[in-house]
Amino acid sequence: MEGHHLSFGAQALRYFRREHEGVRRAPVGGPAAWRGAELRDRDDWIVRLAPEQIDELDAARAAARERGLSLASLDRDGFALPTLGPFLAGLARELDRGRGFVLLRGLPVATWGDDDAALVFLGLGLHLGEPGAQNPQGDLLGHVTDTGEDAARPLVRLYRTAAHIDWHCDLADAVGLLCLRTARRGGTSRIVSSVAVYDELLRRRPDLVDRLYEPFALDARDEDGKGRLPFIPVPPCRFAGGQLRTFWHSDYFRSAQRHPEAPRFGAVERELVALYEEIAGDPSFVLDMQFEPGDVQLVSNHACLHARSAYEDGPTPAEKRHLLRLWLSLPR
């Protein structure tokens, strides 16, 4: 691919290349072990962009357009952010080593229009890390909107529907969502700390913790379009250097059971998945966000899980929910 972008496969391999020293049998704690109940009445996780920061983004947007740069050819030099760039590098460190999420607020997406908002979003990503493709076709930005596909079909990607999406992680160090337009009703973004979930599971059922470090079969959902790779063995947890890194996708863990050659779920696996999801869904652990147009949510796929409530679009284009999604590999 042109520009500073990773392929779908390279990004997934980098994400799963997690160092591991051994099973953590004591609470992990730290800034990533937050609980939603502690953050709901605070706003220190919201960064409101200042007018001069918006001006700097707009200047970079105009310069990139003048040079005729496309999404695929854009690189960091082609989207220069002399003062905002170091600030974004600090946010990348917060994603990787701090709380694990942040909400940027204030991009003038209505003024820019969808195409220029997409260019700015990718430009921001280039100063946070390395953007990567979200499918084998090489798409750098995903369009999270209801295309009318049937959510009940097993191979339909739920982000292309208005259905509820359960707790999961994406195949990149971090995921960014830029809100262009909101739905008429619903579509709440939900995040939870996978570190806090782990610590609580350890408190309740220490006998189940070891199983988190052994592989689960992850359904590939025919991602290559040829069915050559039915599932991938992935251990949910890795621990090294005092840091827990978690990948979780219980829908895909469960649906992998449709493949006869996949390892079977036993009593331990069923009990573990049920308890993990019970803790993740506990209202005291969950932080809900209702996006506004121009919001950018950035979430670590190592330290957080994310989900979404179902939504209902209105009859006009202005009431049709539309987010842009960006996958990033972060500096380590």
C-alpha positions as CSV (number, residue, x, y, z in Angstrom):
1,M,0.0,0.0,0.0
2,E,1.0,3.6,-0.5
3,G,1.7,5.8,2.4
4,H,2.5,4.8,6.0
5,H,-0.2,2.2,6.3
6,L,-0.1,-1.5,7.4
7,S,-1.8,-4.3,5.6
8,F,-4.7,-6.1,7.2
9,G,-2.5,-9.1,7.9
10,A,0.5,-7.2,9.1
11,Q,-1.6,-5.2,11.6
12,A,-3.3,-8.2,13.0
13,L,0.0,-10.0,13.5
14,R,1.5,-7.0,15.2
15,Y,-1.5,-6.7,17.5
16,F,-1.3,-10.4,18.5
17,R,2.4,-10.3,19.0
18,R,2.0,-9.7,22.8
19,E,4.9,-10.3,25.2
20,H,4.1,-12.8,27.9
21,E,6.0,-13.6,31.1
22,G,3.4,-15.7,33.0
23,V,0.0,-15.9,34.5
24,R,-0.9,-12.9,36.7
25,R,-2.4,-14.2,39.9
26,A,-2.5,-10.9,41.7
27,P,-4.6,-7.8,40.8
28,V,-3.1,-5.8,38.0
29,G,-4.5,-2.4,39.1
30,G,-3.1,0.8,37.7
31,P,-4.7,3.6,35.7
32,A,-6.2,1.1,33.2
33,A,-8.2,-0.6,35.9
34,W,-10.9,2.1,36.0
35,R,-14.6,1.5,36.6
36,G,-17.3,3.4,34.8
37,A,-19.0,4.4,38.0
38,E,-15.9,6.4,39.0
39,L,-15.8,8.3,35.7
40,R,-19.4,9.2,34.9
41,D,-19.4,12.5,36.8
42,R,-15.9,13.4,35.6
43,D,-14.7,14.9,32.3
44,D,-11.0,14.5,32.5
45,W,-11.2,11.8,29.8
46,I,-12.8,14.3,27.4
47,V,-10.4,16.6,25.5
48,R,-12.0,19.6,23.9
49,L,-9.9,20.8,21.0
50,A,-9.0,24.5,21.2
51,P,-9.7,26.9,18.3
52,E,-6.0,27.1,17.5
53,Q,-5.8,23.3,17.3
54,I,-8.8,23.2,14.9
55,D,-7.0,25.9,12.8
56,E,-3.9,23.8,12.6
57,L,-5.9,20.8,11.5
58,D,-7.7,22.9,8.9
59,A,-4.4,24.2,7.6
60,A,-3.1,20.6,7.2
61,R,-6.3,19.6,5.5
62,A,-6.1,22.5,3.0
63,A,-2.4,21.8,2.3
64,A,-3.1,18.1,1.7
65,R,-5.9,18.9,-0.7
66,E,-3.8,21.5,-2.6
67,R,-1.2,18.7,-3.1
68,G,-3.9,16.3,-4.3
69,L,-3.1,13.7,-1.7
70,S,-5.5,10.8,-1.3
71,L,-6.3,8.7,1.8
72,A,-4.0,6.0,0.4
73,S,-1.1,8.4,-0.3
74,L,-1.3,10.6,2.8
75,D,1.6,10.3,5.2
76,R,2.7,12.2,8.3
77,D,4.8,14.7,6.4
78,G,1.8,15.4,4.1
79,F,-0.3,16.2,7.1
80,A,2.0,18.4,9.2
81,L,0.9,19.2,12.7
82,P,3.8,21.1,14.3
83,T,2.2,21.8,17.7
84,L,-0.7,19.3,17.7
85,G,1.5,16.4,16.7
86,P,3.4,16.1,20.0
87,F,0.1,16.5,21.8
88,L,-1.3,13.5,19.9
89,A,1.8,11.5,20.6
90,G,1.0,12.0,24.3
91,L,-2.5,10.7,23.8
92,A,-1.0,7.6,22.1
93,R,1.0,7.0,25.3
94,E,-2.2,7.4,27.3
95,L,-3.9,4.8,25.2
96,D,-1.0,2.3,25.5
97,R,0.2,2.9,29.1
98,G,-2.5,4.9,30.8
99,R,-6.3,4.8,31.1
100,G,-6.6,3.2,27.7
101,F,-9.2,5.6,26.1
102,V,-9.9,9.3,25.4
103,L,-12.7,11.3,23.7
104,L,-11.6,14.2,21.5
105,R,-14.4,16.7,21.0
106,G,-15.0,19.6,18.6
107,L,-14.0,18.7,15.0
108,P,-16.1,20.8,12.6
109,V,-17.3,17.9,10.5
110,A,-20.3,19.7,9.1
111,T,-18.2,22.6,7.8
112,W,-15.6,20.2,6.3
113,G,-18.0,17.7,4.8
114,D,-17.6,14.0,4.9
115,D,-14.6,13.6,2.5
116,D,-12.5,16.3,4.2
117,A,-13.5,15.1,7.7
118,A,-12.2,11.6,6.6
119,L,-8.9,13.1,5.5
120,V,-8.4,15.0,8.8
121,F,-9.3,11.8,10.7
122,L,-6.7,9.8,8.9
123,G,-4.2,12.7,9.4
124,L,-4.8,12.6,13.1
125,G,-4.2,8.8,13.1
126,L,-0.9,9.2,11.4
127,H,0.3,11.3,14.4
128,L,-1.0,8.7,16.9
129,G,0.5,5.6,15.3
130,E,0.4,3.6,12.0
131,P,-3.1,3.3,10.4
132,G,-3.8,-0.2,9.0
133,A,-6.3,-1.8,6.6
134,Q,-9.5,-3.1,8.2
135,N,-10.0,-5.9,5.6
136,P,-8.0,-7.8,3.0
137,Q,-9.3,-5.3,0.4
138,G,-7.2,-2.6,2.1
139,D,-9.8,-0.2,3.3
140,L,-8.2,2.3,5.7
141,L,-11.5,3.8,7.0
142,G,-14.5,1.8,7.8
143,H,-18.0,3.2,7.4
144,V,-20.0,2.3,10.5
145,T,-23.6,2.8,9.3
146,D,-26.7,0.7,8.6
147,T,-26.5,-0.7,5.1
148,G,-29.7,-2.7,5.5
149,E,-28.0,-6.1,5.8
150,D,-29.6,-8.8,7.9
151,A,-27.9,-8.9,11.4
152,A,-29.1,-12.5,11.9
153,R,-26.9,-13.8,9.1
154,P,-23.8,-15.4,10.5
155,L,-21.2,-13.7,8.2
156,V,-22.7,-10.2,8.2
157,R,-20.5,-7.7,10.0
158,L,-22.7,-6.1,12.6
159,Y,-21.2,-2.6,12.3
160,R,-23.0,-2.5,8.9
161,T,-26.3,-2.9,10.7
162,A,-28.3,-1.1,13.4
163,A,-28.2,-4.1,15.7
164,H,-26.7,-4.3,19.2
165,I,-23.0,-5.3,19.2
166,D,-21.6,-7.3,22.2
167,W,-18.3,-6.8,23.9
168,H,-15.3,-7.2,21.7
169,C,-11.9,-6.0,20.6
170,D,-10.7,-5.1,17.1
171,L,-7.5,-6.5,15.5
172,A,-5.4,-3.4,16.1
173,D,-3.7,-1.8,19.1
174,A,-6.3,1.0,19.1
175,V,-9.6,1.8,17.3
176,G,-10.8,5.4,16.6
177,L,-14.4,6.4,15.8
178,L,-15.2,9.8,14.3
179,C,-18.9,10.7,14.5
180,L,-20.2,12.4,11.4
181,R,-23.9,12.0,12.2
182,T,-26.0,10.5,15.0
183,A,-29.0,8.3,14.9
184,R,-32.5,9.5,15.8
185,R,-32.5,7.1,18.8
186,G,-29.9,4.8,20.4
187,G,-26.4,3.9,19.3
188,T,-24.8,4.4,22.6
189,S,-21.1,3.5,22.6
190,R,-20.1,1.4,25.6
191,I,-16.6,0.7,26.9
192,V,-15.3,-1.3,29.9
193,S,-11.8,-1.8,31.3
194,S,-10.6,-5.4,30.5
195,V,-8.1,-4.9,33.4
196,A,-10.8,-4.1,35.9
197,V,-12.8,-7.1,34.6
198,Y,-9.7,-9.4,35.0
199,D,-9.1,-8.2,38.5
200,E,-12.7,-8.8,39.5
201,L,-12.7,-12.3,37.9
202,L,-9.6,-13.0,39.8
203,R,-11.3,-12.0,43.0
204,R,-14.3,-14.1,42.4
205,R,-13.0,-17.2,40.7
206,P,-9.2,-17.4,40.8
207,D,-9.5,-21.0,39.6
208,L,-10.6,-19.8,36.1
209,V,-7.8,-17.3,35.5
210,D,-5.3,-19.7,34.0
211,R,-7.8,-20.6,31.2
212,L,-7.6,-17.0,30.0
213,Y,-4.0,-17.6,29.0
214,E,-4.8,-20.6,26.8
215,P,-6.0,-20.3,23.2
216,F,-9.7,-20.0,22.3
217,A,-10.7,-20.6,18.7
218,L,-11.6,-17.3,17.1
219,D,-14.0,-17.6,14.1
220,A,-12.4,-16.1,11.0
221,R,-15.9,-15.5,9.6
222,D,-14.7,-16.1,6.0
223,E,-12.7,-12.9,6.1
224,D,-10.5,-13.9,3.2
225,G,-13.6,-14.7,1.1
226,K,-12.4,-18.2,0.4
227,G,-12.9,-20.1,3.6
228,R,-9.3,-21.2,3.8
229,L,-8.9,-20.2,7.4
230,P,-11.9,-21.3,9.4
231,F,-10.6,-20.1,12.8
232,I,-7.5,-18.8,14.6
233,P,-6.3,-19.9,18.0
234,V,-5.9,-16.8,20.2
235,P,-5.1,-16.7,24.0
236,P,-7.3,-13.9,25.5
237,C,-4.7,-12.7,27.9
238,R,-0.9,-12.0,27.9
239,F,1.0,-10.4,30.8
240,A,4.5,-8.9,30.7
241,G,6.2,-5.9,32.2
242,G,3.5,-5.2,34.6
243,Q,0.9,-4.8,31.8
244,L,-2.1,-7.0,31.0
245,R,-3.1,-7.1,27.3
246,T,-6.4,-8.7,26.5
247,F,-8.2,-9.7,23.3
248,W,-11.9,-10.6,23.8
249,H,-14.6,-11.5,21.3
250,S,-17.0,-13.9,22.8
251,D,-19.4,-13.9,19.8
252,Y,-16.5,-15.1,17.6
253,F,-15.3,-17.5,20.3
254,R,-18.8,-19.1,20.4
255,S,-19.4,-19.1,16.6
256,A,-16.1,-20.9,16.0
257,Q,-17.9,-23.9,17.4
258,R,-19.6,-24.2,14.0
259,H,-16.4,-25.6,12.6
260,P,-16.1,-29.3,13.4
261,E,-12.3,-29.1,13.7
262,A,-12.4,-26.3,16.3
263,P,-11.6,-27.3,19.9
264,R,-14.9,-27.8,21.8
265,F,-16.2,-25.6,24.6
266,G,-16.3,-27.5,27.8
267,A,-17.8,-26.7,31.2
268,V,-14.8,-24.5,32.1
269,E,-15.0,-22.4,28.9
270,R,-18.8,-21.9,29.2
271,E,-18.4,-20.9,32.8
272,L,-15.5,-18.5,32.1
273,V,-17.1,-16.8,29.2
274,A,-20.4,-16.3,31.0
275,L,-18.7,-14.9,34.1
276,Y,-16.4,-12.6,32.1
277,E,-19.4,-11.2,30.2
278,E,-21.4,-10.8,33.4
279,I,-18.6,-8.7,35.0
280,A,-18.1,-6.7,31.8
281,G,-21.8,-5.9,31.7
282,D,-22.0,-4.8,35.3
283,P,-23.3,-1.2,35.3
284,S,-20.7,-0.2,37.8
285,F,-17.9,-1.2,35.4
286,V,-19.4,0.2,32.2
287,L,-18.9,3.7,30.8
288,D,-21.5,4.8,28.2
289,M,-20.9,7.6,25.7
290,Q,-23.5,9.3,23.5
291,F,-21.5,10.8,20.6
292,E,-21.9,14.2,19.2
293,P,-21.0,15.1,15.6
294,G,-17.2,15.9,15.6
295,D,-16.4,13.5,18.5
296,V,-13.4,11.2,18.1
297,Q,-13.3,8.2,20.5
298,L,-9.9,6.5,20.8
299,V,-9.9,3.1,22.6
300,S,-7.1,0.6,23.3
301,N,-7.9,-2.9,22.2
302,H,-5.5,-4.2,24.8
303,A,-6.9,-2.5,27.8
304,C,-10.6,-2.0,27.0
305,L,-13.6,-3.8,25.4
306,H,-16.2,-1.9,23.5
307,A,-19.8,-2.5,22.5
308,R,-22.8,-0.6,21.1
309,S,-26.5,-0.5,21.8
310,A,-29.0,-0.9,18.9
311,Y,-30.2,2.2,17.2
312,E,-32.9,3.6,15.0
313,D,-32.2,6.0,12.2
314,G,-34.6,8.8,11.3
315,P,-36.2,9.3,7.8
316,T,-33.7,12.0,6.7
317,P,-30.0,11.7,5.9
318,A,-29.2,14.0,8.8
319,E,-30.8,11.4,11.2
320,K,-28.8,8.4,9.8
321,R,-26.0,7.4,12.1
322,H,-22.6,7.4,10.3
323,L,-19.2,7.0,12.0
324,L,-15.8,6.5,10.4
325,R,-13.6,3.9,11.9
326,L,-9.8,3.9,12.0
327,W,-7.5,1.1,13.2
328,L,-4.1,2.0,14.6
329,S,-0.9,0.3,15.6
330,L,0.7,2.3,18.4
331,P,4.4,2.8,19.1
332,R,5.6,0.4,21.8
